[in-house]
Amino acid sequence: AGSGQQSVTGVAAADDGNSYWRVRGRTAAVCERGTPVRCGQAIRLTHLGTGRNLHSHRFASPLSGNQEVSAFGEGGEGDYLDDWTVVCSGTYWARDGEVRFQHASTDVFLSVTGEQYGRPIHGQKEVHGMAASSQNNYWKVMEGIFMQPSEVLKAEQYHAEL
């Protein structure tokens, strides 16, 4: 069931090569590489392997019946339903900080609660959107390529690495 768009799943391995996402500015916005991401800022997350954006819409997810989260678009370009607000404490999303991602259009939080798919993606967990904030909505960057803040921001004494 669902929309027929590509599923987004969660796996236990932190170094799974299919788990890399690029942080970009929200739809139709310009975001220079190396610009720190502010708490409360809208972003897009683009899957490195497929070029599709993390997306949500008012379809029920197949396993839990929460809101479906899918991968949508081509070449990093989709639509406004690809925009997520970074919910964190402080001024910026810190490299080692836990964050929540709240869907900008429908307000659900990006979540995983443990429902597992069978074949052909056995053991992978359903990623979905939930209306309430909880421990199931916290996310943390485990590894990747981190850009240094731009020289202008360094001059202003910002030391957050993103």
C-alpha positions as MATLAB code, in Angstrom:
seq = 'AGSGQQSVTGVAAADDGNSYWRVRGRTAAVCERGTPVRCGQAIRLTHLGTGRNLHSHRFASPLSGNQEVSAFGEGGEGDYLDDWTVVCSGTYWARDGEVRFQHASTDVFLSVTGEQYGRPIHGQKEVHGMAASSQNNYWKVMEGIFMQPSEVLKAEQYHAEL';
ca = [
       0.000    0.000    0.000;
       1.150    3.579    0.505;
       2.058    5.946   -2.293;
       4.319    3.638   -4.274;
       7.320    5.903   -3.643;
      10.657    4.479   -2.510;
      10.668    3.323    1.114;
      13.036    4.792    3.695;
      14.248    2.256    6.256;
      16.503    2.198    9.288;
      19.308   -0.278    9.945;
      21.381   -0.908   13.058;
      24.805   -0.536   11.383;
      26.142    3.020   11.681;
      28.529    2.536    8.748;
      26.031    1.240    6.175;
      27.029    2.893    2.886;
      23.358    3.267    1.946;
      22.708    5.436    5.016;
      24.402    8.646    3.858;
      22.332   11.789    3.405;
      23.490   15.245    2.306;
      22.183   18.250    4.263;
      20.972   20.983    1.893;
      18.969   24.189    2.053;
      15.194   23.998    1.926;
      13.418   23.803   -1.449;
      14.225   26.791   -3.680;
      16.748   28.184   -1.169;
      20.467   28.701   -1.598;
      22.616   27.330    1.227;
      26.378   27.772    0.867;
      28.479   24.741    1.774;
      29.998   25.129    5.231;
      27.167   27.316    6.570;
      26.157   26.127   10.068;
      22.576   24.858   10.307;
      20.521   26.836   12.815;
      18.075   25.185   15.183;
      14.657   25.964   13.695;
      15.972   26.137   10.120;
      14.270   24.201    7.315;
      16.525   21.853    5.342;
      16.387   19.046    2.806;
      18.092   15.693    3.265;
      19.173   14.176   -0.061;
      20.099   10.498   -0.218;
      23.590   10.175   -1.672;
      22.935    6.863   -3.367;
      19.745    7.755   -5.257;
      19.613   11.577   -5.364;
      16.131   11.467   -3.837;
      15.002   13.690   -0.973;
      13.569   12.631    2.380;
       9.866   13.295    1.889;
       6.579   12.908    3.724;
       2.914   13.342    2.883;
      -0.486   12.338    4.202;
      -0.325    8.639    3.334;
      -0.346    5.930    6.010;
       2.929    4.063    6.427;
       2.590    0.354    5.596;
       3.672   -1.251    8.889;
       2.809    1.072   11.776;
       0.017    3.091   10.173;
       1.799    6.339   11.042;
       2.591    8.885    8.304;
       4.620    7.579    5.373;
       8.184    8.797    4.879;
       9.592    8.141    1.430;
      12.421    9.136   -0.892;
      11.197   11.419   -3.670;
      12.423   13.437   -6.615;
      15.228   13.129   -9.127;
      18.730   14.588   -9.000;
      18.066   16.189   -5.611;
      15.002   18.103   -6.811;
      11.539   17.219   -5.532;
       8.976   19.582   -3.998;
       8.071   21.511   -0.839;
       7.133   18.257    0.940;
      10.890   17.552    1.136;
      11.423   20.330    3.709;
      12.174   19.400    7.353;
      12.749   21.749   10.302;
      15.773   20.994   12.482;
      14.587   20.924   16.112;
      17.494   21.238   18.548;
      18.604   23.180   21.616;
      21.028   26.064   21.336;
      21.755   28.145   18.258;
      23.141   25.577   15.840;
      22.886   21.857   15.050;
      26.105   20.673   16.706;
      28.071   17.808   15.173;
      27.601   15.508   18.180;
      24.152   16.770   19.198;
      20.850   14.921   19.061;
      18.219   16.538   16.840;
      14.662   15.994   15.728;
      13.405   16.610   12.209;
       9.866   17.980   11.993;
       8.150   17.900    8.612;
       7.586   21.520    7.619;
       4.194   20.921    5.969;
       2.511   18.291    8.144;
       4.360   18.771   11.491;
       5.146   15.067   12.055;
       8.513   14.077   13.529;
      10.851   11.733   11.655;
      10.679    8.553   13.745;
      11.508    4.879   13.988;
       9.729    2.634   16.497;
      10.932   -0.840   15.603;
       8.462   -2.279   13.078;
      10.505   -4.478   10.741;
       9.948   -5.341    7.114;
      10.005   -8.890    5.768;
      11.343   -9.804    2.335;
      13.035   -8.343    0.340;
      14.340   -5.936    3.003;
      14.151   -8.277    5.983;
      15.169   -6.753    9.315;
      15.117   -3.147    8.120;
      12.989   -0.872   10.282;
      10.199    1.368    9.027;
      10.991    5.071    9.164;
       7.797    7.119    9.470;
       6.327   10.374   10.766;
       4.721   10.643   14.206;
       2.620   13.512   15.516;
       4.082   13.452   19.053;
       7.680   14.139   20.023;
       9.271   11.261   21.949;
      12.481    9.253   22.348;
      11.631    7.652   18.985;
      12.310   10.947   17.181;
      15.917   11.652   18.208;
      18.604   11.397   15.529;
      22.364   11.750   15.696;
      25.034   11.963   13.013;
      27.269    8.917   13.410;
      29.791    9.521   10.634;
      30.247   11.389    7.409;
      32.030   14.344    5.892;
      31.833   17.472    8.034;
      32.410   20.881    6.441;
      34.293   23.504    8.398;
      32.325   26.694    9.039;
      33.133   29.479    6.594;
      35.849   32.025    7.414;
      33.278   34.757    8.088;
      31.590   32.680   10.764;
      34.919   31.707   12.314;
      35.720   35.394   12.646;
      32.472   35.823   14.570;
      33.630   33.188   17.107;
      31.247   30.437   16.064;
      32.883   27.085   16.736;
      30.061   24.654   15.961;
      31.147   21.959   13.518;
      28.420   20.803   11.197;
];
